[in-house]
Amino acid sequence: MGHRTRPTAAEDFAPADLMQGLLVISSFGFWAVMLGLMPVLLFRVWLAG
């Protein structure tokens, strides 16, 4: 009950952690886009064939 947020809370999110988070999010978005486009690309190749 008596604990308050420390003024150095921003230091918990170090630049390294921020970069790792961005890397995970970007990689997740990359795979989401790839998995989303793969059926479309395969379908277009199948149509072209």
GUFI-315369 format. One record per residue (C-alpha): chain; residue in one letter; residue number from 1; y, x, z. Coordinates in Angstrom, 3 decimals, always signed. Layout:
<atoms>
{unit:A, code:a, pos:NUM, y:Y, x:X, z:Z}
...
</atoms>
This chain:
<atoms>
{unit:A, code:m, pos:1, y:+0.000, x:+0.000, z:+0.000}
{unit:A, code:g, pos:2, y:+2.363, x:+2.813, z:+0.859}
{unit:A, code:h, pos:3, y:+1.800, x:+4.966, z:-2.208}
{unit:A, code:r, pos:4, y:+4.579, x:+4.938, z:-4.770}
{unit:A, code:t, pos:5, y:+4.601, x:+6.214, z:-8.327}
{unit:A, code:r, pos:6, y:+5.433, x:+9.890, z:-8.468}
{unit:A, code:p, pos:7, y:+8.504, x:+10.947, z:-10.469}
{unit:A, code:t, pos:8, y:+6.267, x:+13.412, z:-12.332}
{unit:A, code:a, pos:9, y:+4.087, x:+10.679, z:-13.805}
{unit:A, code:a, pos:10, y:+5.127, x:+11.776, z:-17.295}
{unit:A, code:e, pos:11, y:+3.519, x:+15.160, z:-16.680}
{unit:A, code:d, pos:12, y:+0.128, x:+13.471, z:-16.435}
{unit:A, code:f, pos:13, y:+0.388, x:+12.808, z:-20.169}
{unit:A, code:a, pos:14, y:+0.620, x:+16.381, z:-21.358}
{unit:A, code:p, pos:15, y:+1.343, x:+17.145, z:-25.032}
{unit:A, code:a, pos:16, y:-2.297, x:+18.220, z:-25.396}
{unit:A, code:d, pos:17, y:-3.524, x:+14.848, z:-24.163}
{unit:A, code:l, pos:18, y:-1.017, x:+13.120, z:-26.428}
{unit:A, code:m, pos:19, y:-2.211, x:+15.098, z:-29.445}
{unit:A, code:q, pos:20, y:-5.838, x:+14.378, z:-28.580}
{unit:A, code:g, pos:21, y:-5.041, x:+10.678, z:-28.264}
{unit:A, code:l, pos:22, y:-3.249, x:+10.682, z:-31.611}
{unit:A, code:l, pos:23, y:-6.164, x:+12.562, z:-33.159}
{unit:A, code:v, pos:24, y:-8.665, x:+10.021, z:-31.831}
{unit:A, code:i, pos:25, y:-6.513, x:+7.095, z:-32.987}
{unit:A, code:s, pos:26, y:-5.888, x:+8.647, z:-36.407}
{unit:A, code:s, pos:27, y:-9.559, x:+9.498, z:-36.877}
{unit:A, code:f, pos:28, y:-10.533, x:+5.983, z:-35.813}
{unit:A, code:g, pos:29, y:-8.043, x:+4.534, z:-38.292}
{unit:A, code:f, pos:30, y:-9.337, x:+6.898, z:-40.984}
{unit:A, code:w, pos:31, y:-12.936, x:+5.770, z:-40.470}
{unit:A, code:a, pos:32, y:-11.835, x:+2.134, z:-40.262}
{unit:A, code:v, pos:33, y:-10.086, x:+2.499, z:-43.625}
{unit:A, code:m, pos:34, y:-13.017, x:+4.389, z:-45.137}
{unit:A, code:l, pos:35, y:-15.576, x:+1.840, z:-43.944}
{unit:A, code:g, pos:36, y:-13.280, x:-0.943, z:-45.108}
{unit:A, code:l, pos:37, y:-12.772, x:+0.535, z:-48.582}
{unit:A, code:m, pos:38, y:-16.338, x:+1.705, z:-49.138}
{unit:A, code:p, pos:39, y:-17.757, x:-1.742, z:-50.081}
{unit:A, code:v, pos:40, y:-14.757, x:-2.339, z:-52.360}
{unit:A, code:l, pos:41, y:-15.204, x:+1.011, z:-54.098}
{unit:A, code:l, pos:42, y:-18.947, x:+0.491, z:-54.465}
{unit:A, code:f, pos:43, y:-18.342, x:-3.007, z:-55.825}
{unit:A, code:r, pos:44, y:-15.833, x:-1.718, z:-58.381}
{unit:A, code:v, pos:45, y:-18.206, x:+1.073, z:-59.435}
{unit:A, code:w, pos:46, y:-20.981, x:-1.522, z:-59.743}
{unit:A, code:l, pos:47, y:-18.693, x:-3.714, z:-61.867}
{unit:A, code:a, pos:48, y:-17.668, x:-0.756, z:-64.009}
{unit:A, code:g, pos:49, y:-21.302, x:+0.204, z:-64.513}
</atoms>
